[in-house]
Amino acid sequence: MSTQEQRKRFKAYNQARNEYFAKYFRGYPEPMPTDLIDLECGAKTRAGTPCKQKAIYINGRCKWHGGLSTGAKTKEGKKRSAMNGLCPKKKTKS
């Protein structure tokens, strides 16, 4: 089975798990298939080799290549995040 097919099955498994979790708030719908357990990230590194990380997110990539939040996208969100830098630090009583 190709890696692309495994990634599609991995994403489908996680989507089914999330739907089940949202419905019942506990457990998993079924155990993860054994061929998906050690699925590697596979993203191309700067050296040109595939990443070998096995701790991957639901999107099928590791913490370095899968990415987390890229920041606020809306004007309201950007304004709110900019306000965090403008707040002076509160002095604590020692």
PDB file of N, CA, C and O in Angstrom:
ATOM      1  N   MET A   1       0.846  -1.175   0.000  1.00  0.00           N
ATOM      2  CA  MET A   1       0.000   0.000   0.000  1.00  0.00           C
ATOM      3  C   MET A   1       0.890   1.236   0.000  1.00  0.00           C
ATOM      4  O   MET A   1       1.874   1.292   0.738  1.00  0.00           O
ATOM      5  N   SER A   2       0.557   2.214  -0.810  1.00  0.00           N
ATOM      6  CA  SER A   2       1.387   3.410  -0.909  1.00  0.00           C
ATOM      7  C   SER A   2       1.171   4.319   0.297  1.00  0.00           C
ATOM      8  O   SER A   2       0.180   4.206   1.019  1.00  0.00           O
ATOM      9  N   THR A   3       2.118   5.210   0.488  1.00  0.00           N
ATOM     10  CA  THR A   3       2.051   6.142   1.611  1.00  0.00           C
ATOM     11  C   THR A   3       0.868   7.093   1.456  1.00  0.00           C
ATOM     12  O   THR A   3       0.234   7.458   2.446  1.00  0.00           O
ATOM     13  N   GLN A   4       0.567   7.498   0.215  1.00  0.00           N
ATOM     14  CA  GLN A   4      -0.570   8.380  -0.020  1.00  0.00           C
ATOM     15  C   GLN A   4      -1.869   7.722   0.439  1.00  0.00           C
ATOM     16  O   GLN A   4      -2.705   8.370   1.069  1.00  0.00           O
ATOM     17  N   GLU A   5      -2.040   6.449   0.127  1.00  0.00           N
ATOM     18  CA  GLU A   5      -3.248   5.730   0.543  1.00  0.00           C
ATOM     19  C   GLU A   5      -3.294   5.611   2.063  1.00  0.00           C
ATOM     20  O   GLU A   5      -4.359   5.733   2.669  1.00  0.00           O
ATOM     21  N   GLN A   6      -2.134   5.373   2.677  1.00  0.00           N
ATOM     22  CA  GLN A   6      -2.089   5.279   4.135  1.00  0.00           C
ATOM     23  C   GLN A   6      -2.473   6.614   4.764  1.00  0.00           C
ATOM     24  O   GLN A   6      -3.200   6.647   5.757  1.00  0.00           O
ATOM     25  N   ARG A   7      -1.984   7.725   4.185  1.00  0.00           N
ATOM     26  CA  ARG A   7      -2.331   9.045   4.729  1.00  0.00           C
ATOM     27  C   ARG A   7      -3.831   9.299   4.630  1.00  0.00           C
ATOM     28  O   ARG A   7      -4.435   9.838   5.557  1.00  0.00           O
ATOM     29  N   LYS A   8      -4.430   8.911   3.505  1.00  0.00           N
ATOM     30  CA  LYS A   8      -5.880   9.085   3.344  1.00  0.00           C
ATOM     31  C   LYS A   8      -6.635   8.262   4.382  1.00  0.00           C
ATOM     32  O   LYS A   8      -7.606   8.738   4.969  1.00  0.00           O
ATOM     33  N   ARG A   9      -6.183   7.012   4.611  1.00  0.00           N
ATOM     34  CA  ARG A   9      -6.828   6.171   5.614  1.00  0.00           C
ATOM     35  C   ARG A   9      -6.610   6.725   7.017  1.00  0.00           C
ATOM     36  O   ARG A   9      -7.504   6.645   7.860  1.00  0.00           O
ATOM     37  N   PHE A  10      -5.422   7.292   7.276  1.00  0.00           N
ATOM     38  CA  PHE A  10      -5.114   7.886   8.579  1.00  0.00           C
ATOM     39  C   PHE A  10      -6.037   9.074   8.848  1.00  0.00           C
ATOM     40  O   PHE A  10      -6.570   9.212   9.949  1.00  0.00           O
ATOM     41  N   LYS A  11      -6.224   9.930   7.840  1.00  0.00           N
ATOM     42  CA  LYS A  11      -7.117  11.081   8.005  1.00  0.00           C
ATOM     43  C   LYS A  11      -8.567  10.642   8.175  1.00  0.00           C
ATOM     44  O   LYS A  11      -9.307  11.229   8.964  1.00  0.00           O
ATOM     45  N   ALA A  12      -8.975   9.606   7.435  1.00  0.00           N
ATOM     46  CA  ALA A  12     -10.336   9.088   7.566  1.00  0.00           C
ATOM     47  C   ALA A  12     -10.551   8.491   8.955  1.00  0.00           C
ATOM     48  O   ALA A  12     -11.611   8.681   9.552  1.00  0.00           O
ATOM     49  N   TYR A  13      -9.552   7.771   9.472  1.00  0.00           N
ATOM     50  CA  TYR A  13      -9.648   7.207  10.812  1.00  0.00           C
ATOM     51  C   TYR A  13      -9.809   8.316  11.846  1.00  0.00           C
ATOM     52  O   TYR A  13     -10.664   8.223  12.727  1.00  0.00           O
ATOM     53  N   ASN A  14      -9.000   9.358  11.744  1.00  0.00           N
ATOM     54  CA  ASN A  14      -9.076  10.447  12.706  1.00  0.00           C
ATOM     55  C   ASN A  14     -10.382  11.218  12.602  1.00  0.00           C
ATOM     56  O   ASN A  14     -10.915  11.676  13.613  1.00  0.00           O
ATOM     57  N   GLN A  15     -10.897  11.364  11.404  1.00  0.00           N
ATOM     58  CA  GLN A  15     -12.180  12.037  11.242  1.00  0.00           C
ATOM     59  C   GLN A  15     -13.296  11.219  11.890  1.00  0.00           C
ATOM     60  O   GLN A  15     -14.162  11.777  12.563  1.00  0.00           O
ATOM     61  N   ALA A  16     -13.277   9.900  11.690  1.00  0.00           N
ATOM     62  CA  ALA A  16     -14.284   9.036  12.315  1.00  0.00           C
ATOM     63  C   ALA A  16     -14.144   9.066  13.829  1.00  0.00           C
ATOM     64  O   ALA A  16     -15.145   9.066  14.547  1.00  0.00           O
ATOM     65  N   ARG A  17     -12.915   9.090  14.316  1.00  0.00           N
ATOM     66  CA  ARG A  17     -12.676   9.148  15.763  1.00  0.00           C
ATOM     67  C   ARG A  17     -13.231  10.448  16.340  1.00  0.00           C
ATOM     68  O   ARG A  17     -13.860  10.442  17.398  1.00  0.00           O
ATOM     69  N   ASN A  18     -12.998  11.562  15.646  1.00  0.00           N
ATOM     70  CA  ASN A  18     -13.492  12.850  16.125  1.00  0.00           C
ATOM     71  C   ASN A  18     -15.014  12.898  16.131  1.00  0.00           C
ATOM     72  O   ASN A  18     -15.615  13.440  17.058  1.00  0.00           O
ATOM     73  N   GLU A  19     -15.633  12.338  15.111  1.00  0.00           N
ATOM     74  CA  GLU A  19     -17.100  12.301  15.066  1.00  0.00           C
ATOM     75  C   GLU A  19     -17.650  11.453  16.208  1.00  0.00           C
ATOM     76  O   GLU A  19     -18.624  11.833  16.858  1.00  0.00           O
ATOM     77  N   TYR A  20     -17.030  10.320  16.447  1.00  0.00           N
ATOM     78  CA  TYR A  20     -17.457   9.452  17.534  1.00  0.00           C
ATOM     79  C   TYR A  20     -17.276  10.147  18.876  1.00  0.00           C
ATOM     80  O   TYR A  20     -18.155  10.094  19.736  1.00  0.00           O
ATOM     81  N   PHE A  21     -16.141  10.794  19.049  1.00  0.00           N
ATOM     82  CA  PHE A  21     -15.852  11.488  20.302  1.00  0.00           C
ATOM     83  C   PHE A  21     -16.854  12.617  20.538  1.00  0.00           C
ATOM     84  O   PHE A  21     -17.319  12.812  21.660  1.00  0.00           O
ATOM     85  N   ALA A  22     -17.183  13.354  19.485  1.00  0.00           N
ATOM     86  CA  ALA A  22     -18.150  14.443  19.616  1.00  0.00           C
ATOM     87  C   ALA A  22     -19.534  13.906  19.977  1.00  0.00           C
ATOM     88  O   ALA A  22     -20.314  14.583  20.647  1.00  0.00           O
ATOM     89  N   LYS A  23     -19.830  12.698  19.534  1.00  0.00           N
ATOM     90  CA  LYS A  23     -21.151  12.120  19.781  1.00  0.00           C
ATOM     91  C   LYS A  23     -21.258  11.528  21.188  1.00  0.00           C
ATOM     92  O   LYS A  23     -22.272  11.699  21.865  1.00  0.00           O
ATOM     93  N   TYR A  24     -20.208  10.833  21.617  1.00  0.00           N
ATOM     94  CA  TYR A  24     -20.288  10.105  22.882  1.00  0.00           C
ATOM     95  C   TYR A  24     -19.347  10.612  23.972  1.00  0.00           C
ATOM     96  O   TYR A  24     -19.451  10.173  25.118  1.00  0.00           O
ATOM     97  N   PHE A  25     -18.436  11.519  23.647  1.00  0.00           N
ATOM     98  CA  PHE A  25     -17.531  12.150  24.610  1.00  0.00           C
ATOM     99  C   PHE A  25     -16.566  11.186  25.290  1.00  0.00           C
ATOM    100  O   PHE A  25     -16.010  11.535  26.331  1.00  0.00           O
ATOM    101  N   ARG A  26     -16.348  10.021  24.764  1.00  0.00           N
ATOM    102  CA  ARG A  26     -15.336   9.133  25.322  1.00  0.00           C
ATOM    103  C   ARG A  26     -15.013   8.019  24.344  1.00  0.00           C
ATOM    104  O   ARG A  26     -15.830   7.658  23.498  1.00  0.00           O
ATOM    105  N   GLY A  27     -13.803   7.478  24.474  1.00  0.00           N
ATOM    106  CA  GLY A  27     -13.430   6.304  23.708  1.00  0.00           C
ATOM    107  C   GLY A  27     -13.117   6.558  22.249  1.00  0.00           C
ATOM    108  O   GLY A  27     -13.137   7.693  21.774  1.00  0.00           O
ATOM    109  N   TYR A  28     -12.830   5.482  21.558  1.00  0.00           N
ATOM    110  CA  TYR A  28     -12.518   5.506  20.146  1.00  0.00           C
ATOM    111  C   TYR A  28     -13.508   4.596  19.421  1.00  0.00           C
ATOM    112  O   TYR A  28     -14.005   3.635  20.009  1.00  0.00           O
ATOM    113  N   PRO A  29     -13.798   4.885  18.156  1.00  0.00           N
ATOM    114  CA  PRO A  29     -14.748   4.040  17.439  1.00  0.00           C
ATOM    115  C   PRO A  29     -14.209   2.637  17.205  1.00  0.00           C
ATOM    116  O   PRO A  29     -14.965   1.667  17.228  1.00  0.00           O
ATOM    117  N   GLU A  30     -12.910   2.528  16.982  1.00  0.00           N
ATOM    118  CA  GLU A  30     -12.264   1.237  16.753  1.00  0.00           C
ATOM    119  C   GLU A  30     -10.767   1.450  16.921  1.00  0.00           C
ATOM    120  O   GLU A  30     -10.289   2.579  16.800  1.00  0.00           O
ATOM    121  N   PRO A  31     -10.029   0.403  17.193  1.00  0.00           N
ATOM    122  CA  PRO A  31      -8.578   0.580  17.314  1.00  0.00           C
ATOM    123  C   PRO A  31      -7.958   0.979  15.977  1.00  0.00           C
ATOM    124  O   PRO A  31      -8.463   0.629  14.911  1.00  0.00           O
ATOM    125  N   MET A  32      -6.855   1.718  16.059  1.00  0.00           N
ATOM    126  CA  MET A  32      -6.178   2.151  14.845  1.00  0.00           C
ATOM    127  C   MET A  32      -5.601   0.937  14.108  1.00  0.00           C
ATOM    128  O   MET A  32      -5.019   0.057  14.742  1.00  0.00           O
ATOM    129  N   PRO A  33      -5.752   0.877  12.789  1.00  0.00           N
ATOM    130  CA  PRO A  33      -5.164  -0.230  12.036  1.00  0.00           C
ATOM    131  C   PRO A  33      -3.650  -0.300  12.249  1.00  0.00           C
ATOM    132  O   PRO A  33      -2.981   0.727  12.367  1.00  0.00           O
ATOM    133  N   THR A  34      -3.130  -1.505  12.297  1.00  0.00           N
ATOM    134  CA  THR A  34      -1.720  -1.693  12.638  1.00  0.00           C
ATOM    135  C   THR A  34      -0.771  -1.064  11.628  1.00  0.00           C
ATOM    136  O   THR A  34       0.313  -0.623  12.009  1.00  0.00           O
ATOM    137  N   ASP A  35      -1.145  -1.008  10.355  1.00  0.00           N
ATOM    138  CA  ASP A  35      -0.237  -0.418   9.374  1.00  0.00           C
ATOM    139  C   ASP A  35      -0.178   1.105   9.466  1.00  0.00           C
ATOM    140  O   ASP A  35       0.692   1.726   8.856  1.00  0.00           O
ATOM    141  N   LEU A  36      -1.092   1.711  10.221  1.00  0.00           N
ATOM    142  CA  LEU A  36      -1.074   3.170  10.378  1.00  0.00           C
ATOM    143  C   LEU A  36      -0.398   3.613  11.664  1.00  0.00           C
ATOM    144  O   LEU A  36      -0.171   4.808  11.848  1.00  0.00           O
ATOM    145  N   ILE A  37      -0.069   2.692  12.557  1.00  0.00           N
ATOM    146  CA  ILE A  37       0.473   3.058  13.854  1.00  0.00           C
ATOM    147  C   ILE A  37       1.825   3.745  13.734  1.00  0.00           C
ATOM    148  O   ILE A  37       2.039   4.768  14.385  1.00  0.00           O
ATOM    149  N   ASP A  38       2.741   3.226  12.932  1.00  0.00           N
ATOM    150  CA  ASP A  38       4.070   3.809  12.805  1.00  0.00           C
ATOM    151  C   ASP A  38       4.221   4.627  11.529  1.00  0.00           C
ATOM    152  O   ASP A  38       5.296   4.639  10.930  1.00  0.00           O
ATOM    153  N   LEU A  39       3.176   5.298  11.111  1.00  0.00           N
ATOM    154  CA  LEU A  39       3.234   6.127   9.917  1.00  0.00           C
ATOM    155  C   LEU A  39       4.168   7.305  10.167  1.00  0.00           C
ATOM    156  O   LEU A  39       4.060   7.982  11.190  1.00  0.00           O
ATOM    157  N   GLU A  40       5.076   7.546   9.240  1.00  0.00           N
ATOM    158  CA  GLU A  40       6.054   8.621   9.388  1.00  0.00           C
ATOM    159  C   GLU A  40       5.530   9.894   8.752  1.00  0.00           C
ATOM    160  O   GLU A  40       4.639   9.860   7.904  1.00  0.00           O
ATOM    161  N   CYS A  41       6.100  11.028   9.174  1.00  0.00           N
ATOM    162  CA  CYS A  41       5.711  12.333   8.651  1.00  0.00           C
ATOM    163  C   CYS A  41       5.917  12.379   7.143  1.00  0.00           C
ATOM    164  O   CYS A  41       4.977  12.650   6.396  1.00  0.00           O
ATOM    165  N   GLY A  42       7.143  12.116   6.691  1.00  0.00           N
ATOM    166  CA  GLY A  42       7.407  12.033   5.260  1.00  0.00           C
ATOM    167  C   GLY A  42       7.621  13.354   4.551  1.00  0.00           C
ATOM    168  O   GLY A  42       7.889  13.358   3.349  1.00  0.00           O
ATOM    169  N   ALA A  43       7.513  14.490   5.257  1.00  0.00           N
ATOM    170  CA  ALA A  43       7.741  15.780   4.607  1.00  0.00           C
ATOM    171  C   ALA A  43       9.208  15.900   4.222  1.00  0.00           C
ATOM    172  O   ALA A  43      10.070  15.312   4.874  1.00  0.00           O
ATOM    173  N   LYS A  44       9.495  16.647   3.180  1.00  0.00           N
ATOM    174  CA  LYS A  44      10.871  16.805   2.732  1.00  0.00           C
ATOM    175  C   LYS A  44      11.595  17.772   3.671  1.00  0.00           C
ATOM    176  O   LYS A  44      11.130  18.886   3.911  1.00  0.00           O
ATOM    177  N   THR A  45      12.733  17.332   4.194  1.00  0.00           N
ATOM    178  CA  THR A  45      13.534  18.178   5.084  1.00  0.00           C
ATOM    179  C   THR A  45      14.449  19.072   4.259  1.00  0.00           C
ATOM    180  O   THR A  45      14.490  18.967   3.033  1.00  0.00           O
ATOM    181  N   ARG A  46      15.187  19.955   4.940  1.00  0.00           N
ATOM    182  CA  ARG A  46      16.109  20.836   4.228  1.00  0.00           C
ATOM    183  C   ARG A  46      17.225  20.042   3.551  1.00  0.00           C
ATOM    184  O   ARG A  46      17.779  20.476   2.542  1.00  0.00           O
ATOM    185  N   ALA A  47      17.544  18.895   4.105  1.00  0.00           N
ATOM    186  CA  ALA A  47      18.564  18.049   3.500  1.00  0.00           C
ATOM    187  C   ALA A  47      18.032  17.306   2.279  1.00  0.00           C
ATOM    188  O   ALA A  47      18.807  16.698   1.540  1.00  0.00           O
ATOM    189  N   GLY A  48      16.730  17.348   2.060  1.00  0.00           N
ATOM    190  CA  GLY A  48      16.133  16.685   0.915  1.00  0.00           C
ATOM    191  C   GLY A  48      15.649  15.280   1.206  1.00  0.00           C
ATOM    192  O   GLY A  48      15.100  14.619   0.324  1.00  0.00           O
ATOM    193  N   THR A  49      15.844  14.812   2.429  1.00  0.00           N
ATOM    194  CA  THR A  49      15.393  13.472   2.805  1.00  0.00           C
ATOM    195  C   THR A  49      14.024  13.560   3.462  1.00  0.00           C
ATOM    196  O   THR A  49      13.663  14.619   3.977  1.00  0.00           O
ATOM    197  N   PRO A  50      13.250  12.473   3.460  1.00  0.00           N
ATOM    198  CA  PRO A  50      11.948  12.526   4.123  1.00  0.00           C
ATOM    199  C   PRO A  50      12.091  12.531   5.643  1.00  0.00           C
ATOM    200  O   PRO A  50      12.979  11.878   6.192  1.00  0.00           O
ATOM    201  N   CYS A  51      11.224  13.261   6.307  1.00  0.00           N
ATOM    202  CA  CYS A  51      11.225  13.331   7.771  1.00  0.00           C
ATOM    203  C   CYS A  51      10.799  11.978   8.326  1.00  0.00           C
ATOM    204  O   CYS A  51       9.875  11.356   7.803  1.00  0.00           O
ATOM    205  N   LYS A  52      11.467  11.521   9.379  1.00  0.00           N
ATOM    206  CA  LYS A  52      11.211  10.202   9.953  1.00  0.00           C
ATOM    207  C   LYS A  52      10.411  10.258  11.258  1.00  0.00           C
ATOM    208  O   LYS A  52      10.261   9.238  11.930  1.00  0.00           O
ATOM    209  N   GLN A  53       9.900  11.429  11.620  1.00  0.00           N
ATOM    210  CA  GLN A  53       9.132  11.550  12.861  1.00  0.00           C
ATOM    211  C   GLN A  53       7.899  10.654  12.803  1.00  0.00           C
ATOM    212  O   GLN A  53       7.213  10.598  11.783  1.00  0.00           O
ATOM    213  N   LYS A  54       7.624   9.962  13.890  1.00  0.00           N
ATOM    214  CA  LYS A  54       6.450   9.083  13.937  1.00  0.00           C
ATOM    215  C   LYS A  54       5.343   9.644  14.819  1.00  0.00           C
ATOM    216  O   LYS A  54       4.223   9.133  14.820  1.00  0.00           O
ATOM    217  N   ALA A  55       5.657  10.696  15.568  1.00  0.00           N
ATOM    218  CA  ALA A  55       4.640  11.368  16.376  1.00  0.00           C
ATOM    219  C   ALA A  55       3.995  12.428  15.493  1.00  0.00           C
ATOM    220  O   ALA A  55       4.516  13.536  15.369  1.00  0.00           O
ATOM    221  N   ILE A  56       2.860  12.091  14.879  1.00  0.00           N
ATOM    222  CA  ILE A  56       2.253  13.003  13.924  1.00  0.00           C
ATOM    223  C   ILE A  56       0.874  13.444  14.379  1.00  0.00           C
ATOM    224  O   ILE A  56       0.209  12.767  15.164  1.00  0.00           O
ATOM    225  N   TYR A  57       0.462  14.591  13.869  1.00  0.00           N
ATOM    226  CA  TYR A  57      -0.856  15.141  14.154  1.00  0.00           C
ATOM    227  C   TYR A  57      -1.908  14.460  13.286  1.00  0.00           C
ATOM    228  O   TYR A  57      -1.602  13.591  12.469  1.00  0.00           O
ATOM    229  N   ILE A  58      -3.132  14.873  13.484  1.00  0.00           N
ATOM    230  CA  ILE A  58      -4.248  14.322  12.726  1.00  0.00           C
ATOM    231  C   ILE A  58      -4.079  14.597  11.230  1.00  0.00           C
ATOM    232  O   ILE A  58      -4.532  13.804  10.404  1.00  0.00           O
ATOM    233  N   ASN A  59      -3.433  15.711  10.875  1.00  0.00           N
ATOM    234  CA  ASN A  59      -3.253  16.034   9.460  1.00  0.00           C
ATOM    235  C   ASN A  59      -2.192  15.173   8.786  1.00  0.00           C
ATOM    236  O   ASN A  59      -2.001  15.275   7.574  1.00  0.00           O
ATOM    237  N   GLY A  60      -1.487  14.318   9.555  1.00  0.00           N
ATOM    238  CA  GLY A  60      -0.520  13.404   8.972  1.00  0.00           C
ATOM    239  C   GLY A  60       0.895  13.929   8.945  1.00  0.00           C
ATOM    240  O   GLY A  60       1.766  13.307   8.336  1.00  0.00           O
ATOM    241  N   ARG A  61       1.155  15.066   9.593  1.00  0.00           N
ATOM    242  CA  ARG A  61       2.497  15.638   9.628  1.00  0.00           C
ATOM    243  C   ARG A  61       2.933  15.831  11.070  1.00  0.00           C
ATOM    244  O   ARG A  61       2.107  15.878  11.981  1.00  0.00           O
ATOM    245  N   CYS A  62       4.257  15.943  11.269  1.00  0.00           N
ATOM    246  CA  CYS A  62       4.798  16.089  12.621  1.00  0.00           C
ATOM    247  C   CYS A  62       4.695  17.540  13.089  1.00  0.00           C
ATOM    248  O   CYS A  62       4.190  18.395  12.362  1.00  0.00           O
ATOM    249  N   LYS A  63       5.175  17.815  14.305  1.00  0.00           N
ATOM    250  CA  LYS A  63       5.035  19.157  14.862  1.00  0.00           C
ATOM    251  C   LYS A  63       5.882  20.182  14.125  1.00  0.00           C
ATOM    252  O   LYS A  63       5.586  21.376  14.190  1.00  0.00           O
ATOM    253  N   TRP A  64       6.923  19.753  13.429  1.00  0.00           N
ATOM    254  CA  TRP A  64       7.746  20.701  12.686  1.00  0.00           C
ATOM    255  C   TRP A  64       7.214  20.945  11.291  1.00  0.00           C
ATOM    256  O   TRP A  64       7.377  22.039  10.751  1.00  0.00           O
ATOM    257  N   HIS A  65       6.583  19.952  10.699  1.00  0.00           N
ATOM    258  CA  HIS A  65       6.124  20.089   9.322  1.00  0.00           C
ATOM    259  C   HIS A  65       4.610  20.227   9.202  1.00  0.00           C
ATOM    260  O   HIS A  65       4.117  20.634   8.150  1.00  0.00           O
ATOM    261  N   GLY A  66       3.865  19.900  10.249  1.00  0.00           N
ATOM    262  CA  GLY A  66       2.413  19.980  10.175  1.00  0.00           C
ATOM    263  C   GLY A  66       1.902  21.357  10.492  1.00  0.00           C
ATOM    264  O   GLY A  66       0.860  21.786   9.994  1.00  0.00           O
ATOM    265  N   GLY A  67       2.648  22.045  11.326  1.00  0.00           N
ATOM    266  CA  GLY A  67       2.282  23.403  11.664  1.00  0.00           C
ATOM    267  C   GLY A  67       1.136  23.478  12.649  1.00  0.00           C
ATOM    268  O   GLY A  67       0.213  22.664  12.620  1.00  0.00           O
ATOM    269  N   LEU A  68       1.209  24.443  13.498  1.00  0.00           N
ATOM    270  CA  LEU A  68       0.120  24.743  14.406  1.00  0.00           C
ATOM    271  C   LEU A  68      -0.507  26.051  13.955  1.00  0.00           C
ATOM    272  O   LEU A  68      -0.626  26.290  12.753  1.00  0.00           O
ATOM    273  N   SER A  69      -0.898  26.876  14.858  1.00  0.00           N
ATOM    274  CA  SER A  69      -1.550  28.119  14.507  1.00  0.00           C
ATOM    275  C   SER A  69      -0.586  29.054  13.788  1.00  0.00           C
ATOM    276  O   SER A  69       0.571  29.192  14.183  1.00  0.00           O
ATOM    277  N   THR A  70      -1.067  29.685  12.745  1.00  0.00           N
ATOM    278  CA  THR A  70      -0.258  30.670  12.021  1.00  0.00           C
ATOM    279  C   THR A  70      -0.648  32.082  12.431  1.00  0.00           C
ATOM    280  O   THR A  70      -0.229  33.054  11.802  1.00  0.00           O
ATOM    281  N   GLY A  71      -1.440  32.196  13.475  1.00  0.00           N
ATOM    282  CA  GLY A  71      -1.834  33.513  13.956  1.00  0.00           C
ATOM    283  C   GLY A  71      -3.237  33.872  13.509  1.00  0.00           C
ATOM    284  O   GLY A  71      -3.906  33.121  12.800  1.00  0.00           O
ATOM    285  N   ALA A  72      -3.649  35.031  13.945  1.00  0.00           N
ATOM    286  CA  ALA A  72      -4.996  35.513  13.644  1.00  0.00           C
ATOM    287  C   ALA A  72      -5.134  35.824  12.154  1.00  0.00           C
ATOM    288  O   ALA A  72      -4.187  36.285  11.516  1.00  0.00           O
ATOM    289  N   LYS A  73      -6.311  35.570  11.612  1.00  0.00           N
ATOM    290  CA  LYS A  73      -6.570  35.819  10.197  1.00  0.00           C
ATOM    291  C   LYS A  73      -7.532  36.987   9.983  1.00  0.00           C
ATOM    292  O   LYS A  73      -7.448  37.681   8.970  1.00  0.00           O
ATOM    293  N   THR A  74      -8.443  37.206  10.931  1.00  0.00           N
ATOM    294  CA  THR A  74      -9.431  38.268  10.764  1.00  0.00           C
ATOM    295  C   THR A  74      -8.912  39.572  11.368  1.00  0.00           C
ATOM    296  O   THR A  74      -7.968  39.577  12.159  1.00  0.00           O
ATOM    297  N   LYS A  75      -9.549  40.671  10.978  1.00  0.00           N
ATOM    298  CA  LYS A  75      -9.137  41.979  11.517  1.00  0.00           C
ATOM    299  C   LYS A  75      -9.347  42.038  13.022  1.00  0.00           C
ATOM    300  O   LYS A  75      -8.526  42.600  13.746  1.00  0.00           O
ATOM    301  N   GLU A  76     -10.453  41.453  13.496  1.00  0.00           N
ATOM    302  CA  GLU A  76     -10.735  41.470  14.934  1.00  0.00           C
ATOM    303  C   GLU A  76      -9.686  40.668  15.696  1.00  0.00           C
ATOM    304  O   GLU A  76      -9.222  41.090  16.756  1.00  0.00           O
ATOM    305  N   GLY A  77      -9.313  39.507  15.152  1.00  0.00           N
ATOM    306  CA  GLY A  77      -8.316  38.671  15.799  1.00  0.00           C
ATOM    307  C   GLY A  77      -6.949  39.322  15.825  1.00  0.00           C
ATOM    308  O   GLY A  77      -6.236  39.230  16.824  1.00  0.00           O
ATOM    309  N   LYS A  78      -6.573  39.985  14.731  1.00  0.00           N
ATOM    310  CA  LYS A  78      -5.290  40.681  14.681  1.00  0.00           C
ATOM    311  C   LYS A  78      -5.259  41.837  15.667  1.00  0.00           C
ATOM    312  O   LYS A  78      -4.240  42.085  16.312  1.00  0.00           O
ATOM    313  N   LYS A  79      -6.378  42.545  15.784  1.00  0.00           N
ATOM    314  CA  LYS A  79      -6.451  43.663  16.729  1.00  0.00           C
ATOM    315  C   LYS A  79      -6.330  43.151  18.160  1.00  0.00           C
ATOM    316  O   LYS A  79      -5.639  43.751  18.983  1.00  0.00           O
ATOM    317  N   ARG A  80      -7.000  42.045  18.452  1.00  0.00           N
ATOM    318  CA  ARG A  80      -6.964  41.468  19.792  1.00  0.00           C
ATOM    319  C   ARG A  80      -5.552  40.996  20.148  1.00  0.00           C
ATOM    320  O   ARG A  80      -5.096  41.198  21.273  1.00  0.00           O
ATOM    321  N   SER A  81      -4.861  40.370  19.194  1.00  0.00           N
ATOM    322  CA  SER A  81      -3.507  39.907  19.478  1.00  0.00           C
ATOM    323  C   SER A  81      -2.533  41.072  19.595  1.00  0.00           C
ATOM    324  O   SER A  81      -1.568  40.993  20.355  1.00  0.00           O
ATOM    325  N   ALA A  82      -2.770  42.154  18.851  1.00  0.00           N
ATOM    326  CA  ALA A  82      -1.907  43.328  18.959  1.00  0.00           C
ATOM    327  C   ALA A  82      -2.085  43.999  20.316  1.00  0.00           C
ATOM    328  O   ALA A  82      -1.136  44.570  20.854  1.00  0.00           O
ATOM    329  N   MET A  83      -3.283  43.936  20.869  1.00  0.00           N
ATOM    330  CA  MET A  83      -3.543  44.554  22.179  1.00  0.00           C
ATOM    331  C   MET A  83      -2.773  43.841  23.286  1.00  0.00           C
ATOM    332  O   MET A  83      -2.460  44.450  24.310  1.00  0.00           O
ATOM    333  N   ASN A  84      -2.461  42.553  23.094  1.00  0.00           N
ATOM    334  CA  ASN A  84      -1.705  41.826  24.106  1.00  0.00           C
ATOM    335  C   ASN A  84      -0.327  42.424  24.303  1.00  0.00           C
ATOM    336  O   ASN A  84       0.190  42.422  25.420  1.00  0.00           O
ATOM    337  N   GLY A  85       0.279  42.935  23.245  1.00  0.00           N
ATOM    338  CA  GLY A  85       1.609  43.536  23.354  1.00  0.00           C
ATOM    339  C   GLY A  85       1.584  44.926  23.949  1.00  0.00           C
ATOM    340  O   GLY A  85       2.609  45.408  24.431  1.00  0.00           O
ATOM    341  N   LEU A  86       0.435  45.581  23.926  1.00  0.00           N
ATOM    342  CA  LEU A  86       0.337  46.945  24.430  1.00  0.00           C
ATOM    343  C   LEU A  86       0.035  47.009  25.923  1.00  0.00           C
ATOM    344  O   LEU A  86       0.182  48.066  26.537  1.00  0.00           O
ATOM    345  N   CYS A  87      -0.377  45.909  26.505  1.00  0.00           N
ATOM    346  CA  CYS A  87      -0.736  45.906  27.920  1.00  0.00           C
ATOM    347  C   CYS A  87       0.532  45.953  28.765  1.00  0.00           C
ATOM    348  O   CYS A  87       1.427  45.127  28.587  1.00  0.00           O
ATOM    349  N   PRO A  88       0.617  46.921  29.690  1.00  0.00           N
ATOM    350  CA  PRO A  88       1.790  46.954  30.561  1.00  0.00           C
ATOM    351  C   PRO A  88       1.732  45.782  31.549  1.00  0.00           C
ATOM    352  O   PRO A  88       0.651  45.319  31.913  1.00  0.00           O
ATOM    353  N   LYS A  89       2.891  45.318  31.969  1.00  0.00           N
ATOM    354  CA  LYS A  89       2.933  44.224  32.937  1.00  0.00           C
ATOM    355  C   LYS A  89       2.439  44.721  34.287  1.00  0.00           C
ATOM    356  O   LYS A  89       2.761  45.830  34.715  1.00  0.00           O
ATOM    357  N   LYS A  90       1.655  43.885  34.944  1.00  0.00           N
ATOM    358  CA  LYS A  90       1.135  44.249  36.264  1.00  0.00           C
ATOM    359  C   LYS A  90       2.220  44.041  37.297  1.00  0.00           C
ATOM    360  O   LYS A  90       2.913  43.024  37.298  1.00  0.00           O
ATOM    361  N   LYS A  91       2.357  45.000  38.162  1.00  0.00           N
ATOM    362  CA  LYS A  91       3.348  44.878  39.219  1.00  0.00           C
ATOM    363  C   LYS A  91       2.815  43.981  40.302  1.00  0.00           C
ATOM    364  O   LYS A  91       1.658  44.098  40.704  1.00  0.00           O
ATOM    365  N   THR A  92       3.649  43.090  40.772  1.00  0.00           N
ATOM    366  CA  THR A  92       3.256  42.205  41.850  1.00  0.00           C
ATOM    367  C   THR A  92       3.841  42.726  43.153  1.00  0.00           C
ATOM    368  O   THR A  92       4.945  43.268  43.193  1.00  0.00           O
ATOM    369  N   LYS A  93       3.089  42.548  44.189  1.00  0.00           N
ATOM    370  CA  LYS A  93       3.571  42.979  45.498  1.00  0.00           C
ATOM    371  C   LYS A  93       4.506  41.916  46.045  1.00  0.00           C
ATOM    372  O   LYS A  93       4.166  40.734  46.066  1.00  0.00           O
ATOM    373  N   SER A  94       5.692  42.339  46.491  1.00  0.00           N
ATOM    374  CA  SER A  94       6.616  41.357  47.032  1.00  0.00           C
ATOM    375  C   SER A  94       6.741  41.478  48.522  1.00  0.00           C
ATOM    376  O   SER A  94       7.486  40.719  49.142  1.00  0.00           O
TER     377      SER A  94
END
